[in-house]
Amino acid sequence: MTVLCSIHDLEDSTSKGFASHVGPVFAVKYDGQIFVYKNECPHLGVNLEFQPDEFLDSEGQLIQCSTHGALFNIEDGHCLSGPCQGDYLTPVEHVIEDDQIVIPK
């Protein structure tokens, strides 16, 4: 089990990266919901962020890969444009326990 952070540590339309027992992951808070994905672009397998905790486009509406600019839907990880169009980010199972974002075993 890995505790990522409190749900209150993420403002809406922000993201944060973490090390976890399933490898590098990131969490996004969007429209009051929490989404967690593996930090790996389906195109080349590289980490997505260009700076620590910077996983979203400038409007905070899409996840953006820093390598080739692929754009992904926050809600389901679907690649909308870029070299991996049609592919998906890998979602990470998580739960909210006592206001903490937790990846179970």
N, CA and C atoms as an extended XYZ file, in Angstrom:
315
Properties=species:S:1:pos:R:3:atomname:S:1:resname:S:1:resid:I:1 pbc="F F F"
N         0.845       -1.182        0.000 N   MET     1
C         0.000        0.000        0.000 CA  MET     1
C         0.888        1.242        0.000 C   MET     1
N         0.473        2.243       -0.783 N   THR     2
C         1.179        3.518       -0.807 CA  THR     2
C         0.183        4.645       -0.575 C   THR     2
N         0.454        5.491        0.409 N   VAL     3
C        -0.340        6.701        0.618 CA  VAL     3
C         0.309        7.802       -0.209 C   VAL     3
N        -0.454        8.380       -1.137 N   LEU     4
C         0.105        9.416       -2.001 CA  LEU     4
C         0.082       10.781       -1.325 C   LEU     4
N        -1.096       11.237       -0.937 N   CYS     5
C        -1.221       12.545       -0.286 CA  CYS     5
C        -2.659       12.718        0.167 C   CYS     5
N        -2.919       13.826        0.823 N   SER     6
C        -4.283       14.188        1.190 CA  SER     6
C        -4.999       14.723       -0.048 C   SER     6
N        -6.294       14.486       -0.121 N   ILE     7
C        -7.057       15.055       -1.230 CA  ILE     7
C        -7.027       16.584       -1.183 C   ILE     7
N        -6.752       17.142       -0.019 N   HIS     8
C        -6.696       18.595        0.137 CA  HIS     8
C        -5.372       19.181       -0.357 C   HIS     8
N        -4.386       18.321       -0.638 N   ASP     9
C        -3.106       18.793       -1.176 CA  ASP     9
C        -3.193       19.127       -2.659 C   ASP     9
N        -4.271       18.710       -3.310 N   LEU    10
C        -4.465       18.982       -4.733 CA  LEU    10
C        -5.619       19.964       -4.913 C   LEU    10
N        -5.332       21.073       -5.558 N   GLU    11
C        -6.391       21.999       -5.957 CA  GLU    11
C        -7.021       21.458       -7.235 C   GLU    11
N        -8.223       21.917       -7.561 N   ASP    12
C        -8.862       21.466       -8.790 CA  ASP    12
C        -8.014       21.867      -10.001 C   ASP    12
N        -7.945       20.984      -10.987 N   SER    13
C        -7.158       21.163      -12.216 CA  SER    13
C        -5.664       21.272      -11.932 C   SER    13
N        -5.185       20.500      -10.943 N   THR    14
C        -3.749       20.403      -10.678 CA  THR    14
C        -3.360       18.935      -10.598 C   THR    14
N        -2.049       18.707      -10.636 N   SER    15
C        -1.523       17.337      -10.634 CA  SER    15
C        -0.293       17.259       -9.748 C   SER    15
N         0.055       16.027       -9.375 N   LYS    16
C         1.232       15.815       -8.533 CA  LYS    16
C         1.749       14.409       -8.795 C   LYS    16
N         3.075       14.285       -8.919 N   GLY    17
C         3.705       12.994       -9.151 CA  GLY    17
C         4.187       12.354       -7.863 C   GLY    17
N         4.272       11.016       -7.875 N   PHE    18
C         4.656       10.255       -6.688 CA  PHE    18
C         5.434        9.006       -7.082 C   PHE    18
N         6.305        8.565       -6.179 N   ALA    19
C         6.875        7.221       -6.258 CA  ALA    19
C         5.902        6.315       -5.506 C   ALA    19
N         5.705        5.097       -5.998 N   SER    20
C         4.793        4.176       -5.326 CA  SER    20
C         5.275        2.746       -5.500 C   SER    20
N         4.609        1.818       -4.837 N   HIS    21
C         4.980        0.411       -4.963 CA  HIS    21
C         4.634       -0.156       -6.344 C   HIS    21
N         3.877        0.569       -7.163 N   VAL    22
C         3.597        0.139       -8.536 CA  VAL    22
C         4.424        0.931       -9.551 C   VAL    22
N         5.377        1.722       -9.070 N   GLY    23
C         6.216        2.553       -9.935 CA  GLY    23
C         5.763        4.001       -9.884 C   GLY    23
N         6.346        4.852      -10.745 N   PRO    24
C         5.976        6.267      -10.747 CA  PRO    24
C         4.521        6.454      -11.187 C   PRO    24
N         3.798        7.276      -10.447 N   VAL    25
C         2.396        7.563      -10.747 CA  VAL    25
C         2.158        9.060      -10.587 C   VAL    25
N         0.996        9.509      -11.056 N   PHE    26
C         0.595       10.888      -10.783 CA  PHE    26
C        -0.906       10.928      -10.545 C   PHE    26
N        -1.305       11.891       -9.745 N   ALA    27
C        -2.714       12.104       -9.433 CA  ALA    27
C        -3.138       13.455       -9.985 C   ALA    27
N        -4.365       13.499      -10.462 N   VAL    28
C        -4.960       14.733      -10.966 CA  VAL    28
C        -6.290       14.932      -10.248 C   VAL    28
N        -6.528       16.159       -9.807 N   LYS    29
C        -7.850       16.510       -9.277 CA  LYS    29
C        -8.539       17.349      -10.342 C   LYS    29
N        -9.697       16.871      -10.781 N   TYR    30
C       -10.411       17.546      -11.864 CA  TYR    30
C       -11.909       17.458      -11.597 C   TYR    30
N       -12.574       18.589      -11.586 N   ASP    31
C       -14.001       18.655      -11.255 CA  ASP    31
C       -14.307       17.939       -9.944 C   ASP    31
N       -13.414       18.075       -8.981 N   GLY    32
C       -13.614       17.500       -7.661 CA  GLY    32
C       -13.336       16.016       -7.548 C   GLY    32
N       -12.949       15.374       -8.650 N   GLN    33
C       -12.638       13.945       -8.639 CA  GLN    33
C       -11.133       13.737       -8.715 C   GLN    33
N       -10.679       12.588       -8.202 N   ILE    34
C        -9.264       12.228       -8.231 CA  ILE    34
C        -9.058       11.123       -9.260 C   ILE    34
N        -8.069       11.320      -10.126 N   PHE    35
C        -7.680       10.326      -11.123 CA  PHE    35
C        -6.203       10.020      -10.915 C   PHE    35
N        -5.819        8.751      -10.990 N   VAL    36
C        -4.419        8.353      -10.808 CA  VAL    36
C        -4.014        7.474      -11.991 C   VAL    36
N        -2.858        7.801      -12.576 N   TYR    37
C        -2.325        7.055      -13.717 CA  TYR    37
C        -0.854        6.744      -13.501 C   TYR    37
N        -0.373        5.701      -14.184 N   LYS    38
C         1.063        5.458      -14.222 CA  LYS    38
C         1.707        6.605      -14.985 C   LYS    38
N         2.874        7.032      -14.538 N   ASN    39
C         3.594        8.129      -15.182 CA  ASN    39
C         4.401        7.554      -16.340 C   ASN    39
N         3.683        7.219      -17.406 N   GLU    40
C         4.328        6.586      -18.557 CA  GLU    40
C         3.496        6.844      -19.810 C   GLU    40
N         4.106        7.484      -20.788 N   CYS    41
C         3.430        7.722      -22.056 CA  CYS    41
C         3.339        6.405      -22.830 C   CYS    41
N         2.174        6.082      -23.407 N   PRO    42
C         2.061        4.834      -24.166 CA  PRO    42
C         2.874        4.836      -25.456 C   PRO    42
N         3.347        5.991      -25.897 N   HIS    43
C         4.126        6.081      -27.129 CA  HIS    43
C         5.540        5.540      -26.955 C   HIS    43
N         6.299        6.115      -26.036 N   LEU    44
C         7.704        5.719      -25.848 CA  LEU    44
C         8.009        5.191      -24.455 C   LEU    44
N         7.029        5.216      -23.569 N   GLY    45
C         7.261        4.744      -22.210 CA  GLY    45
C         7.992        5.731      -21.325 C   GLY    45
N         8.111        6.981      -21.782 N   VAL    46
C         8.822        8.003      -21.005 CA  VAL    46
C         7.883        8.620      -19.972 C   VAL    46
N         8.462        9.248      -18.943 N   ASN    47
C         7.659       10.006      -17.989 CA  ASN    47
C         6.996       11.169      -18.719 C   ASN    47
N         5.838       11.563      -18.259 N   LEU    48
C         5.032       12.564      -18.954 CA  LEU    48
C         5.412       14.006      -18.643 C   LEU    48
N         5.806       14.295      -17.413 N   GLU    49
C         5.960       15.681      -16.991 CA  GLU    49
C         7.255       16.307      -17.512 C   GLU    49
N         7.186       17.643      -17.759 N   PHE    50
C         8.378       18.373      -18.175 CA  PHE    50
C         9.066       19.034      -16.995 C   PHE    50
N         8.353       19.233      -15.916 N   GLN    51
C         8.886       19.716      -14.646 CA  GLN    51
C         8.150       18.958      -13.552 C   GLN    51
N         8.717       18.874      -12.362 N   PRO    52
C         8.022       18.139      -11.296 CA  PRO    52
C         6.571       18.607      -11.126 C   PRO    52
N         5.662       17.643      -11.100 N   ASP    53
C         4.238       17.871      -10.854 CA  ASP    53
C         3.527       18.651      -11.956 C   ASP    53
N         4.140       18.786      -13.127 N   GLU    54
C         3.524       19.498      -14.256 CA  GLU    54
C         3.073       18.489      -15.306 C   GLU    54
N         1.863       17.947      -15.133 N   PHE    55
C         1.326       16.931      -16.037 CA  PHE    55
C         0.219       17.461      -16.941 C   PHE    55
N        -0.266       18.674      -16.688 N   LEU    56
C        -1.417       19.197      -17.418 CA  LEU    56
C        -1.021       20.271      -18.418 C   LEU    56
N        -1.881       20.465      -19.419 N   ASP    57
C        -1.653       21.541      -20.380 CA  ASP    57
C        -1.854       22.889      -19.687 C   ASP    57
N        -1.600       23.969      -20.419 N   SER    58
C        -1.621       25.302      -19.808 CA  SER    58
C        -3.005       25.695      -19.286 C   SER    58
N        -4.067       25.108      -19.828 N   GLU    59
C        -5.411       25.411      -19.340 CA  GLU    59
C        -5.860       24.487      -18.212 C   GLU    59
N        -5.063       23.464      -17.889 N   GLY    60
C        -5.437       22.517      -16.847 CA  GLY    60
C        -6.602       21.628      -17.243 C   GLY    60
N        -6.793       21.436      -18.551 N   GLN    61
C        -7.929       20.659      -19.049 CA  GLN    61
C        -7.549       19.275      -19.564 C   GLN    61
N        -6.276       19.081      -19.921 N   LEU    62
C        -5.810       17.818      -20.491 CA  LEU    62
C        -4.460       17.446      -19.899 C   LEU    62
N        -4.171       16.158      -19.869 N   ILE    63
C        -2.839       15.679      -19.503 CA  ILE    63
C        -1.975       15.798      -20.752 C   ILE    63
N        -0.750       16.300      -20.597 N   GLN    64
C         0.123       16.506      -21.753 CA  GLN    64
C         1.460       15.821      -21.550 C   GLN    64
N         1.900       15.075      -22.566 N   CYS    65
C         3.231       14.473      -22.541 CA  CYS    65
C         4.241       15.513      -22.996 C   CYS    65
N         5.294       15.676      -22.235 N   SER    66
C         6.288       16.698      -22.557 CA  SER    66
C         7.179       16.309      -23.725 C   SER    66
N         7.260       15.030      -24.072 N   THR    67
C         8.176       14.603      -25.132 CA  THR    67
C         7.667       14.966      -26.522 C   THR    67
N         6.446       14.576      -26.863 N   HIS    68
C         5.921       14.864      -28.196 CA  HIS    68
C         4.597       15.615      -28.165 C   HIS    68
N         4.186       16.081      -26.993 N   GLY    69
C         2.990       16.910      -26.891 CA  GLY    69
C         1.665       16.177      -26.975 C   GLY    69
N         1.671       14.856      -26.834 N   ALA    70
C         0.408       14.111      -26.859 CA  ALA    70
C        -0.521       14.638      -25.768 C   ALA    70
N        -1.814       14.687      -26.076 N   LEU    71
C        -2.816       15.185      -25.135 CA  LEU    71
C        -3.790       14.072      -24.778 C   LEU    71
N        -4.062       13.943      -23.483 N   PHE    72
C        -4.896       12.862      -22.962 CA  PHE    72
C        -6.067       13.431      -22.171 C   PHE    72
N        -7.217       12.801      -22.301 N   ASN    73
C        -8.392       13.137      -21.517 CA  ASN    73
C        -8.117       12.797      -20.048 C   ASN    73
N        -8.405       13.705      -19.143 N   ILE    74
C        -8.148       13.468      -17.721 CA  ILE    74
C        -9.031       12.346      -17.180 C   ILE    74
N       -10.290       12.305      -17.579 N   GLU    75
C       -11.248       11.361      -17.001 CA  GLU    75
C       -10.960        9.899      -17.319 C   GLU    75
N       -10.407        9.605      -18.503 N   ASP    76
C       -10.192        8.201      -18.875 CA  ASP    76
C        -8.811        7.903      -19.451 C   ASP    76
N        -7.943        8.912      -19.582 N   GLY    77
C        -6.589        8.689      -20.080 CA  GLY    77
C        -6.490        8.459      -21.572 C   GLY    77
N        -7.569        8.679      -22.317 N   HIS    78
C        -7.583        8.463      -23.763 CA  HIS    78
C        -6.752        9.532      -24.466 C   HIS    78
N        -5.858        9.103      -25.362 N   CYS    79
C        -5.033       10.050      -26.116 CA  CYS    79
C        -5.865       10.641      -27.246 C   CYS    79
N        -6.050       11.954      -27.201 N   LEU    80
C        -6.867       12.665      -28.175 CA  LEU    80
C        -6.066       13.144      -29.368 C   LEU    80
N        -4.771       13.406      -29.175 N   SER    81
C        -3.915       13.838      -30.281 CA  SER    81
C        -2.466       13.539      -29.943 C   SER    81
N        -1.664       13.399      -30.996 N   GLY    82
C        -0.250       13.086      -30.814 CA  GLY    82
C         0.084       11.721      -31.381 C   GLY    82
N         1.329       11.299      -31.226 N   PRO    83
C         1.788       10.055      -31.856 CA  PRO    83
C         1.146        8.782      -31.312 C   PRO    83
N         0.485        8.857      -30.177 N   CYS    84
C        -0.171        7.661      -29.619 CA  CYS    84
C        -1.687        7.822      -29.619 C   CYS    84
N        -2.208        8.636      -30.550 N   GLN    85
C        -3.643        8.895      -30.611 CA  GLN    85
C        -4.424        7.585      -30.614 C   GLN    85
N        -5.444        7.516      -29.768 N   GLY    86
C        -6.265        6.322      -29.650 CA  GLY    86
C        -5.836        5.393      -28.527 C   GLY    86
N        -4.590        5.516      -28.066 N   ASP    87
C        -4.113        4.718      -26.935 CA  ASP    87
C        -4.597        5.350      -25.630 C   ASP    87
N        -4.296        4.675      -24.521 N   TYR    88
C        -4.718        5.144      -23.200 CA  TYR    88
C        -3.554        5.129      -22.224 C   TYR    88
N        -3.570        6.079      -21.296 N   LEU    89
C        -2.700        5.993      -20.133 CA  LEU    89
C        -3.178        4.826      -19.279 C   LEU    89
N        -2.279        4.286      -18.456 N   THR    90
C        -2.637        3.165      -17.589 CA  THR    90
C        -3.200        3.694      -16.272 C   THR    90
N        -4.494        3.448      -16.016 N   PRO    91
C        -5.065        3.902      -14.742 CA  PRO    91
C        -4.521        3.069      -13.588 C   PRO    91
N        -4.449        3.683      -12.420 N   VAL    92
C        -3.968        3.009      -11.215 CA  VAL    92
C        -5.121        2.938      -10.219 C   VAL    92
N        -5.412        1.731       -9.762 N   GLU    93
C        -6.463        1.547       -8.761 CA  GLU    93
C        -6.089        2.330       -7.506 C   GLU    93
N        -7.044        3.062       -6.981 N   HIS    94
C        -6.802        3.839       -5.766 CA  HIS    94
C        -8.107        3.982       -4.994 C   HIS    94
N        -7.976        4.306       -3.732 N   VAL    95
C        -9.124        4.553       -2.865 CA  VAL    95
C        -8.849        5.815       -2.057 C   VAL    95
N        -9.907        6.401       -1.546 N   ILE    96
C        -9.778        7.539       -0.633 CA  ILE    96
C       -10.102        7.019        0.763 C   ILE    96
N        -9.125        7.091        1.663 N   GLU    97
C        -9.298        6.659        3.052 CA  GLU    97
C        -8.901        7.805        3.975 C   GLU    97
N        -9.831        8.251        4.789 N   ASP    98
C        -9.565        9.358        5.718 CA  ASP    98
C        -8.955       10.553        4.994 C   ASP    98
N        -9.526       10.896        3.847 N   ASP    99
C        -9.085       12.022        3.010 CA  ASP    99
C        -7.700       11.819        2.392 C   ASP    99
N        -7.162       10.614        2.425 N   GLN   100
C        -5.866       10.302        1.822 CA  GLN   100
C        -6.082        9.508        0.532 C   GLN   100
N        -5.286        9.813       -0.496 N   ILE   101
C        -5.311        9.032       -1.734 CA  ILE   101
C        -4.369        7.857       -1.523 C   ILE   101
N        -4.901        6.640       -1.623 N   VAL   102
C        -4.151        5.434       -1.285 CA  VAL   102
C        -4.188        4.463       -2.461 C   VAL   102
N        -3.013        3.916       -2.808 N   ILE   103
C        -2.939        2.815       -3.759 CA  ILE   103
C        -2.839        1.545       -2.928 C   ILE   103
N        -3.872        0.683       -2.997 N   PRO   104
C        -3.821       -0.543       -2.191 CA  PRO   104
C        -2.783       -1.518       -2.730 C   PRO   104
N        -2.552       -2.605       -1.971 N   LYS   105
C        -1.579       -3.625       -2.393 CA  LYS   105
C        -1.994       -4.286       -3.672 C   LYS   105
